[in-house]
Amino acid sequence: MPFWRSDLIDFALRHETEKHIREQMEWIGRDPENAAPYYNLAQLYRIDGRAEEALGLLLEAVRLDAGFAGAHVALAEMYAVKGDYPAAWKHARSAESSGNSAGIELLSRYGVATDR
């Protein structure tokens, strides 16, 4: 791919990501007790390389909605990458108790040591 095409694609992706970040922040401003925009914003921050901010947003999402399985799965992934396996398993199990086994499957597939 020619250099200029790569730059153009990067610019367009950055522009779209920033637009969606603003939308989620506005949603949080309108409805701060709704876990969904915190989760959405966290996923956008993960894409943008802002892992620590994403982690905080995901923790806020599960504080607001303890049964938010998608947020628990994302937390399991992030904690596994950080090497905090007990926290990864905790969130994977929380997701599973809400009907989503993706975190358990992920940690098992990659041989992440259990905390038991």
SVG drawing of the C-alpha trace seen along z (x, -y; Angstrom):
<svg xmlns="http://www.w3.org/2000/svg" viewBox="-29 -16 34 40">
<polyline fill="none" stroke="black" stroke-width="0.4" points="0.0,0.0 1.4,-3.4 2.5,-5.5 -0.1,-8.2 -2.9,-5.6 -1.8,-4.3 -1.7,-7.9 -5.2,-8.6 -6.6,-5.4 -4.9,-6.2 -6.3,-9.7 -9.9,-8.5 -9.7,-5.8 -8.4,-8.4 -11.2,-10.8 -13.9,-8.2 -12.5,-7.0 -12.4,-10.5 -15.9,-11.1 -17.2,-8.0 -15.2,-8.9 -17.0,-12.3 -20.4,-10.6 -19.8,-8.2 -18.6,-11.0 -21.7,-13.0 -23.8,-9.9 -22.1,-9.5 -22.8,-13.2 -26.5,-12.7 -26.8,-9.3 -24.0,-8.8 -25.7,-5.7 -25.8,-3.7 -22.9,-1.2 -23.1,-0.9 -21.3,-4.1 -18.5,-3.4 -18.0,0.0 -18.1,-1.5 -15.7,-4.3 -13.4,-1.7 -13.3,0.3 -12.5,-2.8 -9.7,-3.7 -8.3,-0.2 -8.2,-0.7 -6.5,-4.0 -3.8,-2.5 -5.2,-4.1 -5.3,-0.9 -5.2,-2.3 -8.1,-4.7 -10.0,-1.8 -9.5,0.3 -10.9,-2.4 -14.0,-2.8 -14.6,1.0 -14.4,1.1 -16.9,-1.7 -19.2,0.2 -19.2,3.3 -19.7,1.1 -22.8,-0.3 -24.0,3.1 -22.4,6.1 -24.0,8.4 -22.5,6.7 -20.9,9.8 -19.2,8.0 -17.4,5.6 -16.3,8.6 -14.9,10.4 -13.0,7.3 -11.6,6.9 -10.5,10.6 -8.6,10.0 -7.0,6.8 -6.0,8.3 -4.6,11.4 -2.4,9.2 -1.2,7.3 -0.3,10.6 -2.9,10.2 -4.3,13.7 -6.5,13.8 -8.3,10.6 -8.6,12.0 -10.2,15.2 -12.5,13.2 -13.9,11.3 -14.1,14.3 -16.1,16.1 -18.4,13.1 -19.1,13.0 -19.8,16.7 -22.3,16.3 -24.1,13.8 -24.2,16.3 -21.0,15.4 -18.3,18.0 -15.9,16.1 -13.6,15.0 -13.2,18.6 -12.7,20.0 -10.1,17.3 -8.1,17.8 -8.3,21.6 -7.3,21.6 -4.1,19.6 -3.3,21.6 -3.6,18.7 -3.0,20.2 -6.1,20.4 -6.3,18.7 -7.6,21.8"/>
</svg>
